[in-house]
Amino acid sequence: MPFRLDEQIVLITGASSGIGAALARGFAAAGASVVLAARRLDRLEAIATEIRASGARALPLALDASDPKSFSALFDRVEQEWGLINVLINNAGLARPARFLKTSDRDFAETMRLNFEAPWFLSQEFAARLIAAKRSGCILNIASVLALGSGPGYAAYSSSKGALVQLTRSLALEFTRAGIRVNALAPGWFVTEMNEHWFATPEGQTYLQSTPAGRAGQLEELIGPALLLCSKAGSFLNGVILPVDGGHHVALK
């Protein structure tokens, strides 16, 4: 059963909605014990209750991914409850589209802090603990198709996700001999709380129809690719940036 994650403890940031919540449900169905981390604890608890009802284990924990000082305490709590985390999914993210000259210093700093710096410091904490325990594991970064190409209004977002792609490649090289694989998904357009209002407009629908697939992805379509990169099925996949976008990255310029 190479796609199973039985006896694996998986930490997912940004798990209160969207991609993070979908991956939490999918990984729990594959046998993982899932740690749900985000700021909205009430949302996490509702998802955890749903997962537990299916017979899987779920642990909701409040986390501000923009505060690296809180990461060590989070890992300590999980180890006290369940043991060492085997899989880290850096999913928490932020998008504030704006033209380059209209992007405020605050929006730029917050975008980089959540999309790049948080995965950097979370990966440090995760890898240091695994290596000290001489255990294997994997990191999955949620990048974006806009790390492979870009468009007007996405300078800050594309830059942050592009940096995350390069971090993925660098860590894959550094950690491979320690038994830690590092890969990334590059999702195309998926309807989430961050963009659902725009995609409900005529302009948003027209844009989706202009993409190669002619539609947005369904969140469930990310689960299989994520399981591939985090399970034994992908045991020789390392440093991979996998677009899940209906071919959109091929058309980006």
N, C-alpha and C positions, 0 to 999 in steps of 0.2 A: 504494500500500500504506500507507494513512494510519495503521494501527495498528502498523507496524513501528518498531523503534528501532535500526536499523542505524547503526553509527558513533557511538552514544551510550554514554557512560560513566555508569553508574548506581551510586550508593552507597546501600546498604540497611543501616540499623542494626537490631540485633536479628535478624540473619539466620540464627542458628544453629538455629532451630526455628519452628514455627507459621506465622504470617502472613508473617514476614520470609523464611523459607525457601521458602514457596510463591511469593511474589512474585519471588524470585531465580530460581527455575526458570522461571516464566512470562515474565519479562523477557528471560532468556537465550534462550528459544525464539523470542522476537520480534526477536532480532538484537542485543540490547544486550550490552555488556561489563559484567559485574556485579562490583562490589566488595562482598564479604560482610564485615560488621563486627559483632563481638559479643565477649563475654568468653571464650566457650568455643571456643578456636581449633581444638581437635580436631574439634568438630562442623562448624565452618566448612570445614575441609580436606576432610572427607568429602563435604559438599555440593558443594564446588568440584570435586572429582574427578568426581563424577557429572555436573556441568554440562559439564566439559571433554570427557567421553566422548561427549557429544552434539554436539561440534564448536564449542561456544561458549567464550567467554573468561570466566574467573572468577578473582578475586584475593581470597583470604581474609586478613583483617587483624584482629588483636586490638584491641578497643576497649572501654574502660570509659566508657559514655555518661554516667556521672555525674561525669566528670572533664573539664571544658571545657579544661583546660590541655593535654590530649593531642590536641585536634582539629586544630590547625595541623599537627602532625607527620604525622597521618594523611593530610591533604590533600596535603602535600608528597610523601609516599611514593607516592600514586596518580599524581601529576603526573610524578614521576620514572619510574614504570613505564609509564604509558599516556598521560598528558596530563590536560587539564582535565576535571573532573567536570561533566557536563551536567544530571544529574537527581539530586536528593537525596530519599530516602524516609526520613522520620523515623518509624521503626516501633518502636524499643526502648521498652518500657513495663513498668509494674509495677502490680499490683492486690493490695491487702491489705484486703479487705472488713472493716469493723468499724463499729459504731454510732458516731455522732459523739462522744459522751462517753467512749467506750472506745478511741478512736483515739489512739495514743501520739504524742508529739512527733516521735519518730524516724520512725515510719511515715508521718506527714504530710509531714515534710521529704523523705524519700526518694521518696515518690510524686510530689511536686511537682518534685523535682530531675530525675527520669528522664522523667516524662511531659510536663513543660512546659519546664523550664530547658534540658535537653539539646537539644530542637528549636530553642529560641531561639538558643543559641550556635552550634549546627551551621549553622543558617540564616544567621547573621551571617558565618561563615567562608566558606560556599558563595557567598553573594550578593556579598560583597566581591571575591572572586576573579573571578567572572564579569563583574561590572561593570568591574573594572580591565582585563580582557581584551576588553571590549566584545563579549561573547558572550551569547547567549540561553540559557535553560534553564528548568527548573521544579522546584518543591518540592512534594512530596506528603506531607502529614501524616496519620498514622493516628490518628484521633480515636476516637470510640465513639458508639454510640447513647445511651450514658449521659451524653454531653455535650448531648444534645437533650432528655432527660428524666432522671429519676433513680429511686432506690428506697431503701428503708431499708438502711443499711450501706454506702452508696457515696458518702458526703459528700466524702471526700478524692479518690477516683478521679474522680467526676463533676466536681468543681471543677477538677482538673488538666486533664481533657479539654475542659471548657468553656473554660478559658483558652487551650488550644491552638486551639480553633475561632476564638476572637477574634483570636489571633495570625495565623491563616490569612487572615482577612478583612483585617486591617491590612496585612500584607505584600503581599497581592494589590494593594492600592491603591498602596503605596509603590513597588513594583517593576515595575508594568505598563509604564511608559514605558522601562524598561531591558530589556524583553523577557523578563522572568522571571515566569512564571505561578506562582501558589500556590493549591493546592486541598487538600481533605482528604476522605478516606473516613471514614465513620462506621459501622463494622461493628457488626452485632448480635451474637448469640451464635454463636461458632464454637468448636468443641472444639479446645483447644490444651493444652500441658503445664500451663498455669496453672490450668485448670479441669476437666481430663478426669476427675479423681477424683470431683468432685462430680456431674458430669453422668452418671457411671456409677451413681450411687445412685438409688433409687426416687424420692427427692425431686427430684433433678435432672431425671430423665426426666419426671416430672409437670409440672415447671415448663416444660420445653421444649414439651410438648404443649399448654400453656395459651397459648403465644404464637400470633400470627396464622398463621404458617406451620406450626406444629405440629412443628417440628424445628429443629435447629441448621443453620447454613450449612456448606457444604463449602468448604474453603480455596480450591479451584480457582475457586469462584464470585466470588472477589475479584479475580482476575487481569484479567478483561475490563474491569471498571470502573476499575481502576488504570491499565491501558494507555490507556484513553480519556483519562484526565486527564493522562497524561504524554507522549502522542504527538501527532502532527499531527492526528489525528482529533479532538482536543479543543482545537485551536489558539485557539478563541474562548471557552474556558471558563476563568474566572478568579474566584477567591474563592468557589468552589463547595464546599459541604459535602454530600457525596453519601452518603446512608444506603444501606447494603447489608445489609439485615436482614429481608427477607421481610415488610416492612410493620410491623415491631415499633414503629418510632418513632411511627406513627399511633396506636397503642394506649397509649403511655406517657402518664402524667399527671404 
